[in-house]
Amino acid sequence: MDSSSTRRQATRQKLFEAAVTLIAEQGFSSTTVDEIAERAGVAKGTVYYNFASKTVLFEELLQHGIELLTASLQSAADENAERGGSHVDALDAMVRAGLVFISRYPSLTQLYVAELWRTNRAWQSTLMMVRQRAIAVIEAELRAGVAGHEFSGDIDIPLTASALFGMVLVAALDWQSYQPERSLEDVHAALSRLLQGRVGGTVASG
């Protein structure tokens, strides 16, 4: 990668970070391009050079963030497979990866959860698309577990995957907002017990 591409990526990352922090603090409508540029330490024209509008910036911000989360989930599953772990172990590893990601990017996660409930946004279709990519990683692990008779064949894979994804998001935000004194290991252990009891407990008999 040449130096100009590296600089552009660094600038876009600064704009992403500035935008997500400001929008989490004061909302999308109340956040101006001038404020994003000032927080990022760049000229206003730099924002428009990298993004056609504030809406495009926010849409790409959400897409970029969820793609990072998806990559983290997939990496956790792959590393578990390399260790020869079970499919429940893979799901547990993804729960931890999700918690690590959210603790690193809490403002992004707050925005994502808030935007899920709005249907009148220009980026709604993009948000649904990248959300499905993340959930597809969990679905693949559930299907593999069913195929390997580790999970019951009666399991509702799409709904279970969505429930696990939502569980991590909501639990992590609750942790960050209301129980910040708890460690990541403590929160992961609690969710792990829930996962083992609900998903791991559905192993087919015989």
mmCIF file of the C-alpha atoms, coordinates in Angstrom:
data_MODEL
# 
_entry.id   MODEL 
# 
loop_
_atom_site.group_PDB 
_atom_site.id 
_atom_site.type_symbol 
_atom_site.label_atom_id 
_atom_site.label_alt_id 
_atom_site.label_comp_id 
_atom_site.label_asym_id 
_atom_site.label_entity_id 
_atom_site.label_seq_id 
_atom_site.pdbx_PDB_ins_code 
_atom_site.Cartn_x 
_atom_site.Cartn_y 
_atom_site.Cartn_z 
_atom_site.occupancy 
_atom_site.B_iso_or_equiv 
_atom_site.pdbx_formal_charge 
_atom_site.auth_seq_id 
_atom_site.auth_comp_id 
_atom_site.auth_asym_id 
_atom_site.auth_atom_id 
_atom_site.pdbx_PDB_model_num 
ATOM 1   C CA . MET A 1 1   ? 0.000   0.000   0.000  1.00 0.00 ? 1   MET A CA 1 
ATOM 2   C CA . ASP A 1 2   ? 1.459   3.390   -1.012 1.00 0.00 ? 2   ASP A CA 1 
ATOM 3   C CA . SER A 1 3   ? 1.833   6.323   1.368  1.00 0.00 ? 3   SER A CA 1 
ATOM 4   C CA . SER A 1 4   ? -1.106  8.279   -0.082 1.00 0.00 ? 4   SER A CA 1 
ATOM 5   C CA . SER A 1 5   ? -3.456  5.321   0.458  1.00 0.00 ? 5   SER A CA 1 
ATOM 6   C CA . THR A 1 6   ? -2.143  4.870   3.982  1.00 0.00 ? 6   THR A CA 1 
ATOM 7   C CA . ARG A 1 7   ? -2.724  8.557   4.750  1.00 0.00 ? 7   ARG A CA 1 
ATOM 8   C CA . ARG A 1 8   ? -6.239  8.425   3.317  1.00 0.00 ? 8   ARG A CA 1 
ATOM 9   C CA . GLN A 1 9   ? -7.107  5.384   5.418  1.00 0.00 ? 9   GLN A CA 1 
ATOM 10  C CA . ALA A 1 10  ? -5.746  7.122   8.517  1.00 0.00 ? 10  ALA A CA 1 
ATOM 11  C CA . THR A 1 11  ? -7.811  10.222  7.756  1.00 0.00 ? 11  THR A CA 1 
ATOM 12  C CA . ARG A 1 12  ? -10.969 8.207   7.189  1.00 0.00 ? 12  ARG A CA 1 
ATOM 13  C CA . GLN A 1 13  ? -10.380 6.367   10.470 1.00 0.00 ? 13  GLN A CA 1 
ATOM 14  C CA . LYS A 1 14  ? -10.076 9.694   12.321 1.00 0.00 ? 14  LYS A CA 1 
ATOM 15  C CA . LEU A 1 15  ? -13.316 10.857  10.728 1.00 0.00 ? 15  LEU A CA 1 
ATOM 16  C CA . PHE A 1 16  ? -15.047 7.609   11.667 1.00 0.00 ? 16  PHE A CA 1 
ATOM 17  C CA . GLU A 1 17  ? -13.927 7.916   15.286 1.00 0.00 ? 17  GLU A CA 1 
ATOM 18  C CA . ALA A 1 18  ? -14.907 11.578  15.509 1.00 0.00 ? 18  ALA A CA 1 
ATOM 19  C CA . ALA A 1 19  ? -18.309 10.970  13.942 1.00 0.00 ? 19  ALA A CA 1 
ATOM 20  C CA . VAL A 1 20  ? -19.226 7.984   16.073 1.00 0.00 ? 20  VAL A CA 1 
ATOM 21  C CA . THR A 1 21  ? -18.269 9.776   19.279 1.00 0.00 ? 21  THR A CA 1 
ATOM 22  C CA . LEU A 1 22  ? -20.180 12.946  18.431 1.00 0.00 ? 22  LEU A CA 1 
ATOM 23  C CA . ILE A 1 23  ? -23.279 11.177  17.140 1.00 0.00 ? 23  ILE A CA 1 
ATOM 24  C CA . ALA A 1 24  ? -23.378 8.940   20.202 1.00 0.00 ? 24  ALA A CA 1 
ATOM 25  C CA . GLU A 1 25  ? -23.152 12.055  22.380 1.00 0.00 ? 25  GLU A CA 1 
ATOM 26  C CA . GLN A 1 26  ? -25.704 14.292  20.675 1.00 0.00 ? 26  GLN A CA 1 
ATOM 27  C CA . GLY A 1 27  ? -27.513 12.397  17.929 1.00 0.00 ? 27  GLY A CA 1 
ATOM 28  C CA . PHE A 1 28  ? -27.202 12.294  14.166 1.00 0.00 ? 28  PHE A CA 1 
ATOM 29  C CA . SER A 1 29  ? -29.373 15.324  13.385 1.00 0.00 ? 29  SER A CA 1 
ATOM 30  C CA . SER A 1 30  ? -27.616 17.542  15.921 1.00 0.00 ? 30  SER A CA 1 
ATOM 31  C CA . THR A 1 31  ? -24.119 16.663  14.739 1.00 0.00 ? 31  THR A CA 1 
ATOM 32  C CA . THR A 1 32  ? -22.680 18.898  12.021 1.00 0.00 ? 32  THR A CA 1 
ATOM 33  C CA . VAL A 1 33  ? -19.938 18.253  9.486  1.00 0.00 ? 33  VAL A CA 1 
ATOM 34  C CA . ASP A 1 34  ? -18.043 21.197  11.008 1.00 0.00 ? 34  ASP A CA 1 
ATOM 35  C CA . GLU A 1 35  ? -18.051 19.466  14.392 1.00 0.00 ? 35  GLU A CA 1 
ATOM 36  C CA . ILE A 1 36  ? -16.895 16.172  12.901 1.00 0.00 ? 36  ILE A CA 1 
ATOM 37  C CA . ALA A 1 37  ? -14.039 17.928  11.102 1.00 0.00 ? 37  ALA A CA 1 
ATOM 38  C CA . GLU A 1 38  ? -13.032 19.843  14.238 1.00 0.00 ? 38  GLU A CA 1 
ATOM 39  C CA . ARG A 1 39  ? -13.093 16.705  16.410 1.00 0.00 ? 39  ARG A CA 1 
ATOM 40  C CA . ALA A 1 40  ? -11.018 14.824  13.811 1.00 0.00 ? 40  ALA A CA 1 
ATOM 41  C CA . GLY A 1 41  ? -8.575  17.702  13.478 1.00 0.00 ? 41  GLY A CA 1 
ATOM 42  C CA . VAL A 1 42  ? -9.082  18.141  9.730  1.00 0.00 ? 42  VAL A CA 1 
ATOM 43  C CA . ALA A 1 43  ? -10.546 20.767  7.423  1.00 0.00 ? 43  ALA A CA 1 
ATOM 44  C CA . LYS A 1 44  ? -14.258 20.624  6.592  1.00 0.00 ? 44  LYS A CA 1 
ATOM 45  C CA . GLY A 1 45  ? -13.381 20.036  2.943  1.00 0.00 ? 45  GLY A CA 1 
ATOM 46  C CA . THR A 1 46  ? -11.533 16.868  3.960  1.00 0.00 ? 46  THR A CA 1 
ATOM 47  C CA . VAL A 1 47  ? -14.807 15.359  5.164  1.00 0.00 ? 47  VAL A CA 1 
ATOM 48  C CA . TYR A 1 48  ? -16.449 15.935  1.792  1.00 0.00 ? 48  TYR A CA 1 
ATOM 49  C CA . TYR A 1 49  ? -13.354 14.718  -0.027 1.00 0.00 ? 49  TYR A CA 1 
ATOM 50  C CA . ASN A 1 50  ? -13.666 11.362  1.724  1.00 0.00 ? 50  ASN A CA 1 
ATOM 51  C CA . PHE A 1 51  ? -17.466 11.169  2.006  1.00 0.00 ? 51  PHE A CA 1 
ATOM 52  C CA . ALA A 1 52  ? -20.153 12.703  -0.199 1.00 0.00 ? 52  ALA A CA 1 
ATOM 53  C CA . SER A 1 53  ? -22.255 13.745  2.803  1.00 0.00 ? 53  SER A CA 1 
ATOM 54  C CA . LYS A 1 54  ? -22.766 13.284  6.516  1.00 0.00 ? 54  LYS A CA 1 
ATOM 55  C CA . THR A 1 55  ? -25.331 10.603  5.713  1.00 0.00 ? 55  THR A CA 1 
ATOM 56  C CA . VAL A 1 56  ? -22.833 8.668   3.595  1.00 0.00 ? 56  VAL A CA 1 
ATOM 57  C CA . LEU A 1 57  ? -20.228 9.004   6.348  1.00 0.00 ? 57  LEU A CA 1 
ATOM 58  C CA . PHE A 1 58  ? -22.627 7.584   8.928  1.00 0.00 ? 58  PHE A CA 1 
ATOM 59  C CA . GLU A 1 59  ? -23.778 4.767   6.648  1.00 0.00 ? 59  GLU A CA 1 
ATOM 60  C CA . GLU A 1 60  ? -20.180 3.746   5.968  1.00 0.00 ? 60  GLU A CA 1 
ATOM 61  C CA . LEU A 1 61  ? -19.409 4.123   9.666  1.00 0.00 ? 61  LEU A CA 1 
ATOM 62  C CA . LEU A 1 62  ? -22.084 1.601   10.615 1.00 0.00 ? 62  LEU A CA 1 
ATOM 63  C CA . GLN A 1 63  ? -21.064 -0.749  7.820  1.00 0.00 ? 63  GLN A CA 1 
ATOM 64  C CA . HIS A 1 64  ? -17.386 -0.523  8.735  1.00 0.00 ? 64  HIS A CA 1 
ATOM 65  C CA . GLY A 1 65  ? -18.100 -1.210  12.404 1.00 0.00 ? 65  GLY A CA 1 
ATOM 66  C CA . ILE A 1 66  ? -20.320 -4.236  11.909 1.00 0.00 ? 66  ILE A CA 1 
ATOM 67  C CA . GLU A 1 67  ? -17.900 -5.675  9.363  1.00 0.00 ? 67  GLU A CA 1 
ATOM 68  C CA . LEU A 1 68  ? -15.163 -5.403  12.006 1.00 0.00 ? 68  LEU A CA 1 
ATOM 69  C CA . LEU A 1 69  ? -17.431 -7.211  14.470 1.00 0.00 ? 69  LEU A CA 1 
ATOM 70  C CA . THR A 1 70  ? -18.211 -9.908  11.884 1.00 0.00 ? 70  THR A CA 1 
ATOM 71  C CA . ALA A 1 71  ? -14.495 -10.437 11.273 1.00 0.00 ? 71  ALA A CA 1 
ATOM 72  C CA . SER A 1 72  ? -13.946 -10.782 15.031 1.00 0.00 ? 72  SER A CA 1 
ATOM 73  C CA . LEU A 1 73  ? -16.688 -13.397 15.318 1.00 0.00 ? 73  LEU A CA 1 
ATOM 74  C CA . GLN A 1 74  ? -15.345 -15.359 12.352 1.00 0.00 ? 74  GLN A CA 1 
ATOM 75  C CA . SER A 1 75  ? -11.813 -15.232 13.701 1.00 0.00 ? 75  SER A CA 1 
ATOM 76  C CA . ALA A 1 76  ? -13.000 -16.589 17.062 1.00 0.00 ? 76  ALA A CA 1 
ATOM 77  C CA . ALA A 1 77  ? -14.794 -19.464 15.325 1.00 0.00 ? 77  ALA A CA 1 
ATOM 78  C CA . ASP A 1 78  ? -11.775 -20.247 13.142 1.00 0.00 ? 78  ASP A CA 1 
ATOM 79  C CA . GLU A 1 79  ? -9.360  -20.248 16.069 1.00 0.00 ? 79  GLU A CA 1 
ATOM 80  C CA . ASN A 1 80  ? -11.665 -22.573 17.993 1.00 0.00 ? 80  ASN A CA 1 
ATOM 81  C CA . ALA A 1 81  ? -11.796 -24.959 15.027 1.00 0.00 ? 81  ALA A CA 1 
ATOM 82  C CA . GLU A 1 82  ? -7.999  -24.986 14.865 1.00 0.00 ? 82  GLU A CA 1 
ATOM 83  C CA . ARG A 1 83  ? -7.920  -25.984 18.537 1.00 0.00 ? 83  ARG A CA 1 
ATOM 84  C CA . GLY A 1 84  ? -10.393 -28.771 17.858 1.00 0.00 ? 84  GLY A CA 1 
ATOM 85  C CA . GLY A 1 85  ? -13.060 -27.240 20.092 1.00 0.00 ? 85  GLY A CA 1 
ATOM 86  C CA . SER A 1 86  ? -16.751 -28.097 19.981 1.00 0.00 ? 86  SER A CA 1 
ATOM 87  C CA . HIS A 1 87  ? -19.411 -25.970 18.325 1.00 0.00 ? 87  HIS A CA 1 
ATOM 88  C CA . VAL A 1 88  ? -20.590 -24.798 21.747 1.00 0.00 ? 88  VAL A CA 1 
ATOM 89  C CA . ASP A 1 89  ? -16.984 -23.761 22.398 1.00 0.00 ? 89  ASP A CA 1 
ATOM 90  C CA . ALA A 1 90  ? -17.064 -21.820 19.122 1.00 0.00 ? 90  ALA A CA 1 
ATOM 91  C CA . LEU A 1 91  ? -20.228 -19.986 20.125 1.00 0.00 ? 91  LEU A CA 1 
ATOM 92  C CA . ASP A 1 92  ? -18.710 -19.240 23.512 1.00 0.00 ? 92  ASP A CA 1 
ATOM 93  C CA . ALA A 1 93  ? -15.581 -17.882 21.831 1.00 0.00 ? 93  ALA A CA 1 
ATOM 94  C CA . MET A 1 94  ? -17.788 -15.659 19.659 1.00 0.00 ? 94  MET A CA 1 
ATOM 95  C CA . VAL A 1 95  ? -19.593 -14.369 22.749 1.00 0.00 ? 95  VAL A CA 1 
ATOM 96  C CA . ARG A 1 96  ? -16.249 -13.362 24.224 1.00 0.00 ? 96  ARG A CA 1 
ATOM 97  C CA . ALA A 1 97  ? -15.108 -11.806 20.939 1.00 0.00 ? 97  ALA A CA 1 
ATOM 98  C CA . GLY A 1 98  ? -18.324 -9.787  20.849 1.00 0.00 ? 98  GLY A CA 1 
ATOM 99  C CA . LEU A 1 99  ? -17.785 -8.542  24.392 1.00 0.00 ? 99  LEU A CA 1 
ATOM 100 C CA . VAL A 1 100 ? -14.195 -7.556  23.601 1.00 0.00 ? 100 VAL A CA 1 
ATOM 101 C CA . PHE A 1 101 ? -15.325 -5.677  20.492 1.00 0.00 ? 101 PHE A CA 1 
ATOM 102 C CA . ILE A 1 102 ? -18.107 -3.827  22.312 1.00 0.00 ? 102 ILE A CA 1 
ATOM 103 C CA . SER A 1 103 ? -15.840 -2.877  25.214 1.00 0.00 ? 103 SER A CA 1 
ATOM 104 C CA . ARG A 1 104 ? -13.443 -1.428  22.628 1.00 0.00 ? 104 ARG A CA 1 
ATOM 105 C CA . TYR A 1 105 ? -16.138 0.387   20.614 1.00 0.00 ? 105 TYR A CA 1 
ATOM 106 C CA . PRO A 1 106 ? -19.005 1.153   23.043 1.00 0.00 ? 106 PRO A CA 1 
ATOM 107 C CA . SER A 1 107 ? -20.192 4.291   21.215 1.00 0.00 ? 107 SER A CA 1 
ATOM 108 C CA . LEU A 1 108 ? -20.438 2.441   17.918 1.00 0.00 ? 108 LEU A CA 1 
ATOM 109 C CA . THR A 1 109 ? -22.463 -0.319  19.556 1.00 0.00 ? 109 THR A CA 1 
ATOM 110 C CA . GLN A 1 110 ? -24.832 2.200   21.171 1.00 0.00 ? 110 GLN A CA 1 
ATOM 111 C CA . LEU A 1 111 ? -25.420 3.784   17.769 1.00 0.00 ? 111 LEU A CA 1 
ATOM 112 C CA . TYR A 1 112 ? -25.970 0.439   16.086 1.00 0.00 ? 112 TYR A CA 1 
ATOM 113 C CA . VAL A 1 113 ? -28.542 -0.697  18.645 1.00 0.00 ? 113 VAL A CA 1 
ATOM 114 C CA . ALA A 1 114 ? -30.344 2.665   18.472 1.00 0.00 ? 114 ALA A CA 1 
ATOM 115 C CA . GLU A 1 115 ? -30.482 2.593   14.683 1.00 0.00 ? 115 GLU A CA 1 
ATOM 116 C CA . LEU A 1 116 ? -31.889 -0.946  14.582 1.00 0.00 ? 116 LEU A CA 1 
ATOM 117 C CA . TRP A 1 117 ? -35.206 0.400   15.861 1.00 0.00 ? 117 TRP A CA 1 
ATOM 118 C CA . ARG A 1 118 ? -35.505 3.197   13.294 1.00 0.00 ? 118 ARG A CA 1 
ATOM 119 C CA . THR A 1 119 ? -37.041 2.407   9.915  1.00 0.00 ? 119 THR A CA 1 
ATOM 120 C CA . ASN A 1 120 ? -36.935 5.815   8.237  1.00 0.00 ? 120 ASN A CA 1 
ATOM 121 C CA . ARG A 1 121 ? -33.188 6.137   7.808  1.00 0.00 ? 121 ARG A CA 1 
ATOM 122 C CA . ALA A 1 122 ? -31.419 6.231   4.447  1.00 0.00 ? 122 ALA A CA 1 
ATOM 123 C CA . TRP A 1 123 ? -28.978 3.583   5.628  1.00 0.00 ? 123 TRP A CA 1 
ATOM 124 C CA . GLN A 1 124 ? -31.560 1.095   6.933  1.00 0.00 ? 124 GLN A CA 1 
ATOM 125 C CA . SER A 1 125 ? -31.056 -1.403  4.085  1.00 0.00 ? 125 SER A CA 1 
ATOM 126 C CA . THR A 1 126 ? -27.283 -1.267  4.513  1.00 0.00 ? 126 THR A CA 1 
ATOM 127 C CA . LEU A 1 127 ? -27.638 -1.810  8.246  1.00 0.00 ? 127 LEU A CA 1 
ATOM 128 C CA . MET A 1 128 ? -29.849 -4.856  7.755  1.00 0.00 ? 128 MET A CA 1 
ATOM 129 C CA . MET A 1 129 ? -27.409 -6.287  5.210  1.00 0.00 ? 129 MET A CA 1 
ATOM 130 C CA . VAL A 1 130 ? -24.322 -6.018  7.422  1.00 0.00 ? 130 VAL A CA 1 
ATOM 131 C CA . ARG A 1 131 ? -26.295 -7.254  10.440 1.00 0.00 ? 131 ARG A CA 1 
ATOM 132 C CA . GLN A 1 132 ? -27.180 -10.386 8.496  1.00 0.00 ? 132 GLN A CA 1 
ATOM 133 C CA . ARG A 1 133 ? -23.516 -10.980 7.673  1.00 0.00 ? 133 ARG A CA 1 
ATOM 134 C CA . ALA A 1 134 ? -22.675 -11.013 11.372 1.00 0.00 ? 134 ALA A CA 1 
ATOM 135 C CA . ILE A 1 135 ? -25.574 -13.304 12.229 1.00 0.00 ? 135 ILE A CA 1 
ATOM 136 C CA . ALA A 1 136 ? -24.668 -15.624 9.340  1.00 0.00 ? 136 ALA A CA 1 
ATOM 137 C CA . VAL A 1 137 ? -21.397 -16.448 11.119 1.00 0.00 ? 137 VAL A CA 1 
ATOM 138 C CA . ILE A 1 138 ? -23.370 -17.638 14.148 1.00 0.00 ? 138 ILE A CA 1 
ATOM 139 C CA . GLU A 1 139 ? -25.886 -19.479 11.968 1.00 0.00 ? 139 GLU A CA 1 
ATOM 140 C CA . ALA A 1 140 ? -23.070 -21.395 10.252 1.00 0.00 ? 140 ALA A CA 1 
ATOM 141 C CA . GLU A 1 141 ? -21.796 -22.632 13.611 1.00 0.00 ? 141 GLU A CA 1 
ATOM 142 C CA . LEU A 1 142 ? -25.274 -23.663 14.696 1.00 0.00 ? 142 LEU A CA 1 
ATOM 143 C CA . ARG A 1 143 ? -25.856 -25.569 11.439 1.00 0.00 ? 143 ARG A CA 1 
ATOM 144 C CA . ALA A 1 144 ? -22.547 -27.347 11.822 1.00 0.00 ? 144 ALA A CA 1 
ATOM 145 C CA . GLY A 1 145 ? -23.492 -28.282 15.374 1.00 0.00 ? 145 GLY A CA 1 
ATOM 146 C CA . VAL A 1 146 ? -26.826 -29.694 14.223 1.00 0.00 ? 146 VAL A CA 1 
ATOM 147 C CA . ALA A 1 147 ? -25.143 -31.618 11.396 1.00 0.00 ? 147 ALA A CA 1 
ATOM 148 C CA . GLY A 1 148 ? -22.659 -33.065 13.878 1.00 0.00 ? 148 GLY A CA 1 
ATOM 149 C CA . HIS A 1 149 ? -25.454 -33.990 16.322 1.00 0.00 ? 149 HIS A CA 1 
ATOM 150 C CA . GLU A 1 150 ? -24.035 -31.661 18.938 1.00 0.00 ? 150 GLU A CA 1 
ATOM 151 C CA . PHE A 1 151 ? -27.267 -29.645 18.894 1.00 0.00 ? 151 PHE A CA 1 
ATOM 152 C CA . SER A 1 152 ? -30.842 -30.814 18.550 1.00 0.00 ? 152 SER A CA 1 
ATOM 153 C CA . GLY A 1 153 ? -32.233 -30.872 15.035 1.00 0.00 ? 153 GLY A CA 1 
ATOM 154 C CA . ASP A 1 154 ? -35.273 -29.021 16.393 1.00 0.00 ? 154 ASP A CA 1 
ATOM 155 C CA . ILE A 1 155 ? -33.296 -25.853 17.037 1.00 0.00 ? 155 ILE A CA 1 
ATOM 156 C CA . ASP A 1 156 ? -34.564 -22.762 15.180 1.00 0.00 ? 156 ASP A CA 1 
ATOM 157 C CA . ILE A 1 157 ? -31.257 -21.673 13.681 1.00 0.00 ? 157 ILE A CA 1 
ATOM 158 C CA . PRO A 1 158 ? -32.122 -18.157 12.397 1.00 0.00 ? 158 PRO A CA 1 
ATOM 159 C CA . LEU A 1 159 ? -33.950 -17.177 15.570 1.00 0.00 ? 159 LEU A CA 1 
ATOM 160 C CA . THR A 1 160 ? -31.310 -18.700 17.866 1.00 0.00 ? 160 THR A CA 1 
ATOM 161 C CA . ALA A 1 161 ? -28.519 -16.911 16.001 1.00 0.00 ? 161 ALA A CA 1 
ATOM 162 C CA . SER A 1 162 ? -30.374 -13.593 16.253 1.00 0.00 ? 162 SER A CA 1 
ATOM 163 C CA . ALA A 1 163 ? -31.043 -14.219 19.955 1.00 0.00 ? 163 ALA A CA 1 
ATOM 164 C CA . LEU A 1 164 ? -27.373 -14.918 20.682 1.00 0.00 ? 164 LEU A CA 1 
ATOM 165 C CA . PHE A 1 165 ? -26.303 -11.831 18.733 1.00 0.00 ? 165 PHE A CA 1 
ATOM 166 C CA . GLY A 1 166 ? -28.827 -9.680  20.564 1.00 0.00 ? 166 GLY A CA 1 
ATOM 167 C CA . MET A 1 167 ? -27.941 -11.189 23.931 1.00 0.00 ? 167 MET A CA 1 
ATOM 168 C CA . VAL A 1 168 ? -24.325 -10.132 23.582 1.00 0.00 ? 168 VAL A CA 1 
ATOM 169 C CA . LEU A 1 169 ? -25.202 -6.623  22.390 1.00 0.00 ? 169 LEU A CA 1 
ATOM 170 C CA . VAL A 1 170 ? -27.728 -5.908  25.130 1.00 0.00 ? 170 VAL A CA 1 
ATOM 171 C CA . ALA A 1 171 ? -25.761 -7.566  27.928 1.00 0.00 ? 171 ALA A CA 1 
ATOM 172 C CA . ALA A 1 172 ? -22.587 -5.735  26.934 1.00 0.00 ? 172 ALA A CA 1 
ATOM 173 C CA . LEU A 1 173 ? -24.313 -2.347  26.785 1.00 0.00 ? 173 LEU A CA 1 
ATOM 174 C CA . ASP A 1 174 ? -25.928 -2.996  30.159 1.00 0.00 ? 174 ASP A CA 1 
ATOM 175 C CA . TRP A 1 175 ? -22.505 -3.924  31.515 1.00 0.00 ? 175 TRP A CA 1 
ATOM 176 C CA . GLN A 1 176 ? -20.868 -0.788  30.092 1.00 0.00 ? 176 GLN A CA 1 
ATOM 177 C CA . SER A 1 177 ? -23.656 1.540   31.242 1.00 0.00 ? 177 SER A CA 1 
ATOM 178 C CA . TYR A 1 178 ? -24.817 0.131   34.571 1.00 0.00 ? 178 TYR A CA 1 
ATOM 179 C CA . GLN A 1 179 ? -22.267 -2.376  35.839 1.00 0.00 ? 179 GLN A CA 1 
ATOM 180 C CA . PRO A 1 180 ? -18.885 -1.001  34.697 1.00 0.00 ? 180 PRO A CA 1 
ATOM 181 C CA . GLU A 1 181 ? -17.188 -2.325  37.817 1.00 0.00 ? 181 GLU A CA 1 
ATOM 182 C CA . ARG A 1 182 ? -17.559 -5.881  36.496 1.00 0.00 ? 182 ARG A CA 1 
ATOM 183 C CA . SER A 1 183 ? -14.673 -7.331  34.507 1.00 0.00 ? 183 SER A CA 1 
ATOM 184 C CA . LEU A 1 184 ? -14.975 -8.680  30.991 1.00 0.00 ? 184 LEU A CA 1 
ATOM 185 C CA . GLU A 1 185 ? -14.138 -12.135 32.328 1.00 0.00 ? 185 GLU A CA 1 
ATOM 186 C CA . ASP A 1 186 ? -16.989 -11.912 34.846 1.00 0.00 ? 186 ASP A CA 1 
ATOM 187 C CA . VAL A 1 187 ? -19.536 -10.859 32.201 1.00 0.00 ? 187 VAL A CA 1 
ATOM 188 C CA . HIS A 1 188 ? -18.305 -13.514 29.791 1.00 0.00 ? 188 HIS A CA 1 
ATOM 189 C CA . ALA A 1 189 ? -18.576 -16.193 32.474 1.00 0.00 ? 189 ALA A CA 1 
ATOM 190 C CA . ALA A 1 190 ? -22.209 -15.241 33.148 1.00 0.00 ? 190 ALA A CA 1 
ATOM 191 C CA . LEU A 1 191 ? -23.135 -15.339 29.453 1.00 0.00 ? 191 LEU A CA 1 
ATOM 192 C CA . SER A 1 192 ? -21.163 -18.551 29.004 1.00 0.00 ? 192 SER A CA 1 
ATOM 193 C CA . ARG A 1 193 ? -23.243 -20.268 31.692 1.00 0.00 ? 193 ARG A CA 1 
ATOM 194 C CA . LEU A 1 194 ? -26.404 -19.076 29.966 1.00 0.00 ? 194 LEU A CA 1 
ATOM 195 C CA . LEU A 1 195 ? -25.133 -20.312 26.609 1.00 0.00 ? 195 LEU A CA 1 
ATOM 196 C CA . GLN A 1 196 ? -24.125 -23.706 27.967 1.00 0.00 ? 196 GLN A CA 1 
ATOM 197 C CA . GLY A 1 197 ? -27.491 -24.144 29.635 1.00 0.00 ? 197 GLY A CA 1 
ATOM 198 C CA . ARG A 1 198 ? -29.659 -23.022 26.738 1.00 0.00 ? 198 ARG A CA 1 
ATOM 199 C CA . VAL A 1 199 ? -27.769 -24.002 23.612 1.00 0.00 ? 199 VAL A CA 1 
ATOM 200 C CA . GLY A 1 200 ? -25.365 -26.576 24.972 1.00 0.00 ? 200 GLY A CA 1 
ATOM 201 C CA . GLY A 1 201 ? -28.227 -28.176 26.858 1.00 0.00 ? 201 GLY A CA 1 
ATOM 202 C CA . THR A 1 202 ? -30.047 -28.976 23.609 1.00 0.00 ? 202 THR A CA 1 
ATOM 203 C CA . VAL A 1 203 ? -27.653 -31.729 22.604 1.00 0.00 ? 203 VAL A CA 1 
ATOM 204 C CA . ALA A 1 204 ? -29.542 -34.579 21.001 1.00 0.00 ? 204 ALA A CA 1 
ATOM 205 C CA . SER A 1 205 ? -29.722 -37.733 23.042 1.00 0.00 ? 205 SER A CA 1 
ATOM 206 C CA . GLY A 1 206 ? -28.486 -41.041 21.670 1.00 0.00 ? 206 GLY A CA 1 
# 
